[in-house]
Amino acid sequence: MKLETLLANIVHYCDVPDDKGASHLPIYNTATFDLKRQQGNDRIYDYSRSDNPTRNALENIFSRAEGGAGCTCTNTGVSALALLFDVTLRTGDAVLVEKDCYGGTYRLLDVLKEKNNIRTSYVDFSKPDEVEQVITQGDYKLILCESPTNPGMKILDLAAIAALAKKYGILFAVDNSLATFASQQPLGFGADFSVFSTTKFVSGHGSVTAGAIVSKDPDMVKKVRYLSNAEGRAQSPFDAFLVSLGLPTLPYRMRIQEQSTLKIAMFLATHPDVVQVKFPGLPDHPQYDLAKKQMKIMPAVFTVNLVSESKAEEMIRKSELFGEKPSFGSSDSRMEIPSKMSHATFSEADLVKIGLTRATVRISVGLEDTQDLIDDIMHALK
Ligand SMILES: Cc1ncc(COP(=O)(O)O)c(C=O)c1O
């Protein structure tokens, strides 16, 4: 079955029985369930922190869409990452992370270093020989990367990293927030986990913060669910419902946004105030062929280096259609300067290491008319 068909009728495919024939996911906004009134049901619900039919429905759909053995939906994307670290790492363990990753991942790993002496090495996964050398020098338990990387827009070879992880007996997780399962399925390339923020494209309307973690190993699925309950990371039924509203249109939204992004990126690439555009959908992107092979749809996010920091600030200030907001994947277009938001704590030297400058702007393209967006940028750069 094609993903579009699964997502168009999630209530039908979610494996959570509904004897009323609802046309969309019902919200079970309840903390507790009466055990006596569920006699004869396959699954007995008691407390919504552990299980809730609305959240379970979403989990079953995500698990199918990612090709996993099970999924746990969390209250934020960061919570899903925290569960990943909790389930795979013990005090003193080491983790290998792509150096161009979401700023919040750095922050979370800093907290875990303080608390549990979790040691993190940041590497460039587009250089497999260097990575293998690092692996042989440490006892790593987990590899985590994003592809495309955020905000650097690098494409990493997920099958090659999975093979490396397997060779050295290391678990491999991909943060799939940017691409989403509508574009790529990391488990199909050999990853053990796909972790993602559903705050972004998946919910798609900027109405909720939420996350999910999918594993291909049924034992890991059980462990994650146990920890989610123990640590209280569960997504609320109402938030699960909000996320579900974005699902039927996800692949369609992403394809329209991709087309818009390509046109805007091409326009900016020829603009005199622009030094560089990084979008994997442009043929001059260094990993264009890999991007085409790995992703069905190019996610509508890219970075642009302006001639100066003041030009970058001016473009954002003068734009009327792009809000200055964090996050991406929503119906409305956004711009942000990563060095001031997601990577605000980075030193100049650390910014350079991941290819960012103070004049780098990350652009997330929404569902507005493409020409309106181009006209707006043209005006902002005048
Ligand atoms: C790649 C990536 N992963 C995870 C997260 C965290 O998601 P959330 O904001 O839903 O906690 C973000 C947030 O921007 C992100 O960009």
The ligand as a Gaussian input file, in Angstrom:
#p B3LYP/6-31G(d) Opt

LIG

0 1
 C       16.429000      17.975000      13.637000
 C       15.649000      18.229000      14.889000
 N       15.491000      17.233000      15.767000
 C       14.778000      17.410000      16.915000
 C       14.236000      18.635000      17.230000
 C       13.493000      18.817000      18.530000
 O       12.132000      18.789000      18.300000
 P       11.090000      19.532000      19.282000
 O       11.282000      20.997000      19.069000
 O        9.764000      19.013000      18.829000
 O       11.418000      19.114000      20.675000
 C       14.392000      19.702000      16.348000
 C       13.803000      21.017000      16.661000
 O       13.987000      21.992000      15.981000
 C       15.116000      19.497000      15.145000
 O       15.326000      20.491000      14.271000

